[in-house]
Amino acid sequence: MKKFLHRNVSTVNEAISILGQQEGRAKIIAGGTDLLGQIKNRIHPVTPEVLINIKTIPGLNYIREDEGGIRIGTLAKLRDIATHPIIKAKYTALAQAAYAVASPQIRGMGTIGGNLCQDSRCWYYRTPKNYFPCLRKRDVKKEALCYAVAGDHRYHSIFGAVNRCLAVHPSDIAPALVALNAKMKTTQRTVEAEDFFDVGPGRTTVLEADEILTEIQVPFRKPEVKSIFLKYSLRKVIDFPIVNCAIALIIEKGVIKEPRICFNGVYNLPFRPSKSENYLSNRSIDESVAFEASQKAVEDAKPLKNNKYMVPIAKWLIKKALLSLR
């Protein structure tokens, strides 16, 4: 592993100042479950020279409820989110998503901010020593390739590409927050959860080089929102999703109001199947409605030769999730 300078900071402003001074040569580190692996394997042509440890900033690991909903500090551990009684009761999909991340050891170290800001997991992107200098990396030529197009794309996008990249977004937390209509507060702005993610060289979020995610805000509404998160992976622990989905909706007198659905693991960004949401509005959940909604959820799918199997998995998850919310 290349040597780097490790800086403990005591305030968010101090971290931002160092990020600005380093001009792209510094990275934020918290749990380190993603970043340290990247540095060790040298997956990028250039590795960071400075790691800014924000775990030493007091007061960023909170989970607190107020009249508007739940507020979660960016350093809150996934384990604490998964087991928090208020989140389990009122924001069920988020608790289920946090519990679905990796293993107990990872959940005990990993933070919600880290899970949301993690880098692509595409195996071409992650190959050690930058063996495949794909188009998603910084400092590569414009004619760089997405090697998954003609290569092994078993776990890649079934809804097309963004900026010619077929890598999927790997977060389990992201679809739950999108479905629950959450907001992300940074050191510069507050954005909707579904607008927080991005695709481009060296980018997975809209965060600028000197910007830090500080808080996640999930609103509470009456009548109460019912939600669920489901995940399909080869193993129940450790594995990233092949497909996951979150659904949040209000049921008034047996009728669905304001349905929000979000897939992940199927596209470059967390993906909302709007045709399925529109179909569900003002309907009651039964077997036929759940089946039709699952069909509409993948109407726009464009699977590749070796990932067509993901389409029926996505349909199955939607149907199962809806029937569980009856």
N, C-alpha and C positions, 0 to 999 in steps of 0.2 A: 504494500500500500504506500502510495506517495505521501510524504510528510505534509502536514498542514498545521496551521496555527489554530488553537482552540481558545475561543474567547467566551468567558462567562460574563453575561450582562445582567444588570439589575433592574433595567427599565426597558420598556418598548421603544422609547425614543433613542436610547443608546444603541439598540439593535438596528434601528432604521438608519442611524448615523453611520454605523460601520458598513451596512449594505451599500449606502450611497458612496462612501469613500472607496470601496473596493470595486465598484463599477462592473458587477457581474462575476467577480472572482470569489465571492463569499456565498455561503449557503446557511440557511437556518437549520438547526438540529434540535430535536426534542427527544422523542423516544429512540430515533435513529434506526428503526427497523427496516426502513427503505434506503435511506441515504448511505449508511455505512456499507451496505452490500454493493451499491453502485460504485463507491470509491474503491473498495477492495478489488472488484472485478475490472475496474477501469473501463467501464462501458462507454464512456464519453472520450472524445479526442482530447479534451481539456478537463482536468479535475480541479475542484475548488481549492483555493489556497488558504481560506479561512473558514472555519466552522463557528457559527455564532450560537452558543448554547442558551436557549431561552427558558430552559427549566429552572434557571436561577432567578427568573423574574417572579416575584411573589404575586399571588392573586389571579393567576390565569387558568386555574384548574377547577373552577367552581361549577356547580350545577344549582341554579336557584330559580324558583318560581315567583312570578309577580302577577299582577292583574292581566297582563298581556299574553302570558304564556310562560315558556321555559327558556332560560338563558343558559348557555353552556360555554364555558371558557375554552379556548382552543387547546389548552393542555389537559383538559379532562380526559381521564383514562377510559378506554373502551370498556374495560371491566366495570367501572363505576356507572357508566351509562347503561350497560346491559342489566344491572341489578338495581338501579334506582327505582324505588317504589312509585314515584309520581310519573316517571317516564313509562314504566311498565303499564300503569293504569290508564294514562291519558294520551300517550304518544307511543302506542304499542309497537308500531312498525319500526321505530327508531331503536327501541330496546332489543327487539328481535334481530335487527340488522347488526347492532353492536355485538350481540352474542354470537352471530354467525361468522364474525371475522376470525380467521386463523385459529390459533390455539389459546388455551388459558394463559400460557406464558407470554404470548404476543399481546393479548388483550390487557395483560397487566403492565406492559411497557408502552404499548402503542397509544397515541392520542387521537382524538377526533380530528384535530387539525391536520395531523400527519396522514391519516387515512384519506381525507378529502384532497390533500395536495400531493399525494403520491404520484410517482412517475409511471409511464407506460410499462406494462408487463410483457409486451410482445417479445417473443424469444429471439427475433432478429435484432431488435433494439437492445436487448439485454445481453447479447453474446459478449463474453469477456474480451478485453483488449480491442474493443471497437472493430471487431472482425467484419461486421456489416455496417458500414457508415450510411445508415438509412436517412431518408429525407427529413425525418423528424428531429434529427440531431442538429445542434448548432455547428456552425463552421463547416458545413458540407456543401458541395457544389449543387447548383440548381438542378442539374440533371440526375441527382441521386434518386434511387429507386425505393419503392416499397417492395421489399423482397418477398412479402407474403402473397403478392398477386400471383406470381408464377410458382411460389414455393409452398411451404406447409402452412396452410391457413385454417386448420381445424378449429381454432378458437378465435377466429377473427370476425370482423363485422359482417352481419347479415343484412344490413340496411345501407350498404354503400360506403363511400369514403368521404372524409373531409380533408381538403388539401392533399388529396391522393393517398392518404394514409388509411390503412385498414385495421390498425390496432384498436382494440376495444378499451373502454374505460373500466378499470378493475375494482372500483370502490363498492363495498356493500353499504356503506353509510349514505352515499350520495342519493340513490333512488328513494330511500326513506325520507330524506329531507326534502327532495323535490315533491314527492307525493304529499307531504305534510305542509307544503307551501312555506317553507322556512326561508329565512334571510341570512346572508353572511355579512358580518360586520368586519371591516378591515381598518387599518390605520388611516385610510383615505376616504372610505365610502361604505355604503351598505347596498348590497345587490341581492336580487332574488337568487335562490339556490340554483335554479335551472340556468341562470345566466352567468354562474360563477366559473364554469368550466370552459376550456379553450383547447384548440388543437393547432400546433405549429411547432417550428423548430425550438426545442428547449422549453416548451410550454405545455402545461396541462390545466392551468387556471388562468383567469384574467389578471392575476396579481402582477403588478409591476416589479421591477428589480428591487425597489426600496419600499415595498408594501408587504404587510404581514396580516394574515387572518387572525383576528383576536377573539371573535365571539360568534356563536351560532344562535339564532333566535327562531324559536318555533312557536307560532301563535296557537292560543287555545280559543276555540269558538264554541258557542252554544247555538243550536243543539250540538252535542258532542260528536266529534269526528271518530268514526271507527276506522281502524287501519290494521294492515297486516304486511309482513315481509316474508317472502319465501325465496329460497336459494337452491339451485341445482348445481352440484359439483361432484367430482368423482369420489371425493372423500368428504366426510362431514367436517373434518378439521383440516387446517393448514391450507387447503386448496382455495384458489381464487374461483369466482363463479364462472361456470360455463354460461349460465343465464341466471339472473336474479330479477325479482320484481317487487315493487311495493304498491299497494293500493290504499287510498284514503278516500272516504266518502261519508256523507251524512244520509241517514235513512229516516225519513219522516213519514209516519203512517204507512210503513212498508214500501215507500217509494224512494229511489236513489236521487240524491241531490248533490251537485258539485263533485262528481267523481274525478279523481286524479290518479293516474296510473303512470308508473315509471319503471322501465326496464334498465338494467345495466349488464355489461358483459356482452352486448350484442351490437354495439355501435361505438364510434369514437367518443361520444358524449352520452350522459344519461339520456334515455330516449323515451319521450311521451307519445304513445300511440293515440293520436287525437281522434281517429275514426272510432276506436273502441270507446273512448270517453264520451264522445257525442252520442253514440248508440245507447249507452247505459243511462244517460240522463233521463229522469222521469219514468224509469222502468222499475219493476220489482225483480229481485233476484230469484231465478229458478234455474233448473237445468238447461232449458233451451236458451234463456237469456245469457247465461254464463258461457254456453257453447258459442253462441253467435258473437259475443264480445271477444272471445278468444280468437275467433277467426278474423275478425276485423283488426285485431291488434297486430297481425302480421301480413295484412294485405299489401303493404308496401315493401315487404322483404325482398331483397335481392341476393339470396345466398350464393356462395361460390360452390365449386365442385365438391369440396370436402367438408363444408360446414352446413350442409342442408339439414342435417340431423338436429340442429339447434332450433329450427322453426317449430317442429312439434313439441319440443321441450318448452318453448316460450308459450305456446298455446295452452299446454297442460298447466303451467304455473298460473296463468291468468284465470283459467276455469276453476282450479282448486282454490285459489285465493278468494275469488268472488263467492263461491259456495261456503267458504269458511266464515264469511261476514254476514250471512243471513241471520 
